[in-house]
Amino acid sequence: MAAPVRLSVRRGDGAVVEDLEWSSVPLGLLREARPWRTFRWFKGQQHYSGIYWSATVGDHVIYESRLELGRLMFADFAPEVRHIVAQPFLLKADIDGKVLKHIPDYLLLTDDGLVVVDVKPRHRLEKPEVACTFAWTREAVTSRGWRYEVWSEPDPHVLENVRFLAGYRRAWLFDPGLVAALRAADLDGMPLGDALRLLPECPRPLVKSAVLHLLWSGHVTTALDQPLSAGHVLRRAA
């Protein structure tokens, strides 16, 4: 982009590296970055902050709103996402004699490249200051050949289904033999209710949780735009 852009990042060891040239910042530094901001919980705060254990990262990832938590779960659920960094860096741009600053919400390392994500409620997207920040951020991100995404409220049914399946994301909680038996079964085209009745020699609650883990992990898929039910048809992932 025409305006000079600089980047500051908090390294994995906690040290801060400031004002690096945006176009030449190495990917390894960003992958290991720690969240730029730290936040505190206090009585009466207007946003919902917390930490989420990510199966993709194998560690906790922070969020600063329920909407950010939703995007975080979607990233954790997506098989193409290989790594997630929250608040990965501080961008600075010199525009019209002013130094503008912005901290994106997430950096996603995917099979198709890097994605920088900002999360914002839909009703705030047209605010001039928000639109301006996202415009120059998009220009900076795409100048490196990366993708920039502004994420707002998703389909509520999909969100609820992903949130439900996230309860089955911890692979070590499931019996490896049971999961292997279900993986070996021909689940393609089978209604979810029938899949839950497979392996009658095993306790049904364990079979149910293992099938839902296979949905979370992407071994099988199904339509998520309606509440999950016994009639949902499973499809083997491509």
C-alpha positions as CSV (number, residue, x, y, z in Angstrom):
1,M,0.0,0.0,0.0
2,A,1.1,3.6,-0.5
3,A,1.2,4.6,3.1
4,P,4.1,3.2,5.2
5,V,2.9,0.3,7.5
6,R,4.8,-0.9,10.5
7,L,4.2,-3.9,12.8
8,S,4.9,-4.5,16.4
9,V,4.6,-8.0,17.9
10,R,4.9,-9.6,21.3
11,R,7.2,-12.6,20.9
12,G,6.7,-16.0,22.4
13,D,9.1,-15.2,25.2
14,G,7.1,-12.0,26.0
15,A,9.6,-9.5,24.6
16,V,8.1,-6.8,22.4
17,V,9.6,-6.1,18.9
18,E,8.4,-2.8,17.6
19,D,8.1,-1.0,14.3
20,L,9.1,-3.7,11.9
21,E,8.7,-3.1,8.2
22,W,5.3,-4.8,7.4
23,S,6.3,-6.2,4.0
24,S,9.2,-8.2,5.4
25,V,8.0,-9.5,8.8
26,P,8.8,-13.3,8.9
27,L,5.9,-15.7,9.3
28,G,7.6,-17.6,12.0
29,L,7.6,-14.5,14.3
30,L,3.8,-14.1,13.8
31,R,3.1,-17.8,14.3
32,E,4.7,-17.7,17.8
33,A,3.3,-14.3,18.7
34,R,1.6,-13.8,22.1
35,P,-1.6,-11.6,22.3
36,W,-0.7,-8.0,22.0
37,R,-3.2,-6.8,24.6
38,T,-3.7,-8.2,28.1
39,F,-7.2,-8.0,29.6
40,R,-8.7,-8.1,33.0
41,W,-12.1,-9.2,34.3
42,F,-13.9,-6.7,36.4
43,K,-17.3,-6.2,37.8
44,G,-19.6,-4.2,35.4
45,Q,-17.5,-4.6,32.3
46,Q,-19.4,-4.2,29.1
47,H,-17.8,-7.1,27.2
48,Y,-17.4,-10.8,27.7
49,S,-13.8,-11.9,27.8
50,G,-12.3,-15.3,28.4
51,I,-10.1,-18.2,27.2
52,Y,-11.1,-21.1,25.0
53,W,-9.1,-24.4,24.8
54,S,-8.5,-24.9,21.1
55,A,-8.1,-28.4,19.7
56,T,-6.3,-26.9,16.7
57,V,-3.6,-25.2,18.8
58,G,-3.6,-27.6,21.7
59,D,-3.6,-24.7,24.1
60,H,-5.8,-21.8,25.3
61,V,-6.7,-18.9,23.0
62,I,-8.2,-15.7,24.3
63,Y,-11.3,-13.8,23.2
64,E,-12.8,-10.5,24.2
65,S,-16.4,-10.9,23.3
66,R,-19.0,-13.6,22.7
67,L,-18.8,-12.8,19.0
68,E,-15.1,-13.4,19.0
69,L,-15.6,-16.6,20.8
70,G,-17.9,-17.7,18.0
71,R,-15.3,-16.9,15.3
72,L,-12.7,-18.8,17.4
73,M,-14.9,-21.9,17.6
74,F,-15.5,-21.7,13.8
75,A,-11.8,-21.6,13.2
76,D,-11.2,-24.5,15.6
77,F,-13.9,-26.5,13.8
78,A,-12.5,-25.8,10.3
79,P,-10.2,-28.6,9.1
80,E,-8.2,-26.3,6.8
81,V,-7.1,-24.1,9.8
82,R,-3.8,-25.3,11.2
83,H,-3.0,-22.6,13.8
84,I,-4.7,-19.7,15.5
85,V,-3.1,-16.6,17.0
86,A,-5.2,-14.1,19.0
87,Q,-4.4,-10.4,18.7
88,P,-1.3,-11.3,16.7
89,F,0.2,-7.9,16.2
90,L,-0.2,-4.1,16.2
91,L,-0.3,-2.4,12.9
92,K,0.6,1.3,12.4
93,A,0.0,3.3,9.2
94,D,0.9,6.9,8.4
95,I,-2.1,8.2,6.6
96,D,-2.8,11.9,5.9
97,G,-0.3,13.0,8.6
98,K,-1.8,10.8,11.3
99,V,-0.5,7.6,12.8
100,L,-3.4,5.1,12.7
101,K,-3.2,1.9,14.8
102,H,-5.1,-1.4,14.8
103,I,-4.9,-4.8,16.4
104,P,-6.6,-7.5,14.4
105,D,-8.5,-10.1,16.4
106,Y,-7.1,-13.3,14.9
107,L,-4.5,-14.6,12.5
108,L,-5.3,-18.0,11.0
109,L,-2.7,-20.2,9.3
110,T,-4.7,-22.3,6.8
111,D,-4.0,-24.8,4.0
112,D,-4.7,-21.9,1.6
113,G,-2.5,-19.3,3.2
114,L,-2.8,-16.7,6.0
115,V,-6.1,-15.1,7.0
116,V,-6.3,-11.9,9.1
117,V,-9.6,-11.7,10.9
118,D,-11.4,-8.8,12.5
119,V,-14.7,-9.5,14.4
120,K,-17.3,-6.8,14.6
121,P,-21.1,-6.7,15.1
122,R,-22.9,-6.0,11.8
123,H,-24.5,-2.9,13.1
124,R,-21.1,-1.3,13.7
125,L,-19.6,-1.9,10.3
126,E,-20.9,1.4,8.8
127,K,-19.4,3.6,11.5
128,P,-16.9,5.8,9.7
129,E,-14.0,5.1,12.1
130,V,-14.6,1.3,11.8
131,A,-14.9,1.5,8.0
132,C,-11.7,3.5,7.8
133,T,-9.7,1.2,10.0
134,F,-10.9,-1.9,8.2
135,A,-10.2,-0.3,4.8
136,W,-6.5,0.4,5.4
137,T,-6.0,-2.8,7.3
138,R,-7.5,-4.8,4.3
139,E,-5.1,-2.9,2.0
140,A,-2.1,-3.7,4.1
141,V,-3.0,-7.4,4.5
142,T,-3.8,-8.0,0.9
143,S,-0.5,-6.3,-0.1
144,R,1.2,-9.3,1.3
145,G,-1.0,-11.7,-0.6
146,W,-2.9,-12.7,2.5
147,R,-6.7,-12.8,2.9
148,Y,-8.5,-10.3,5.1
149,E,-11.9,-11.2,6.6
150,V,-14.4,-9.1,8.6
151,W,-16.6,-11.5,10.5
152,S,-20.0,-10.6,11.9
153,E,-23.0,-12.6,13.3
154,P,-23.2,-16.0,11.7
155,D,-26.3,-18.2,11.0
156,P,-27.6,-18.9,14.5
157,H,-28.3,-22.6,13.8
158,V,-24.8,-23.1,12.5
159,L,-23.3,-21.3,15.5
160,E,-25.3,-23.4,17.9
161,N,-24.3,-26.6,16.2
162,V,-20.6,-25.7,16.2
163,R,-20.9,-24.7,19.8
164,F,-22.5,-28.1,20.6
165,L,-20.0,-30.1,18.7
166,A,-17.1,-28.2,20.4
167,G,-18.0,-30.1,23.5
168,Y,-16.6,-33.2,21.8
169,R,-13.3,-31.7,20.6
170,R,-10.9,-33.2,23.1
171,A,-9.7,-36.3,21.3
172,W,-8.0,-37.9,24.4
173,L,-11.4,-38.4,26.1
174,F,-12.6,-41.0,23.6
175,D,-11.7,-44.7,23.6
176,P,-9.3,-45.2,20.6
177,G,-10.7,-48.6,19.9
178,L,-14.3,-47.3,19.7
179,V,-13.3,-44.4,17.6
180,A,-11.4,-46.7,15.2
181,A,-14.4,-49.0,14.9
182,L,-16.6,-46.1,14.0
183,R,-14.1,-44.8,11.5
184,A,-14.0,-48.2,9.8
185,A,-17.8,-48.3,9.5
186,D,-19.5,-47.1,6.3
187,L,-21.1,-43.9,7.7
188,D,-21.6,-42.2,4.4
189,G,-25.3,-41.6,3.7
190,M,-26.3,-42.9,7.2
191,P,-28.7,-40.9,9.3
192,L,-27.2,-39.7,12.5
193,G,-29.7,-41.6,14.6
194,D,-28.7,-44.9,12.9
195,A,-25.0,-44.1,13.5
196,L,-25.7,-43.6,17.2
197,R,-27.1,-47.2,17.3
198,L,-24.0,-48.8,15.8
199,L,-21.8,-51.0,18.0
200,P,-24.7,-52.3,20.2
201,E,-22.1,-54.1,22.4
202,C,-20.8,-50.7,23.6
203,P,-22.7,-48.3,25.9
204,R,-24.8,-46.1,23.7
205,P,-23.7,-42.8,25.4
206,L,-20.1,-43.7,24.5
207,V,-21.0,-44.4,20.9
208,K,-23.0,-41.2,20.7
209,S,-20.1,-39.1,22.0
210,A,-17.7,-40.8,19.7
211,V,-19.9,-40.2,16.6
212,L,-20.2,-36.5,17.6
213,H,-16.4,-36.4,18.0
214,L,-16.1,-37.7,14.4
215,L,-18.4,-34.8,13.3
216,W,-16.2,-32.3,15.1
217,S,-13.0,-33.7,13.8
218,G,-14.2,-33.7,10.2
219,H,-14.1,-37.4,9.6
220,V,-17.8,-37.1,8.6
221,T,-19.9,-34.0,7.9
222,T,-23.5,-33.0,7.8
223,A,-25.7,-30.0,7.1
224,L,-25.5,-27.6,10.1
225,D,-28.0,-25.0,9.1
226,Q,-30.7,-26.7,11.1
227,P,-30.6,-28.0,14.7
228,L,-28.9,-31.4,14.7
229,S,-31.4,-34.3,14.8
230,A,-31.5,-38.1,14.3
231,G,-32.5,-37.5,10.6
232,H,-29.3,-35.6,9.7
233,V,-27.5,-37.5,7.0
234,L,-23.8,-38.1,7.5
235,R,-21.3,-37.7,4.6
236,R,-17.8,-38.9,4.6
237,A,-15.4,-35.9,4.2
238,A,-13.8,-35.6,0.8
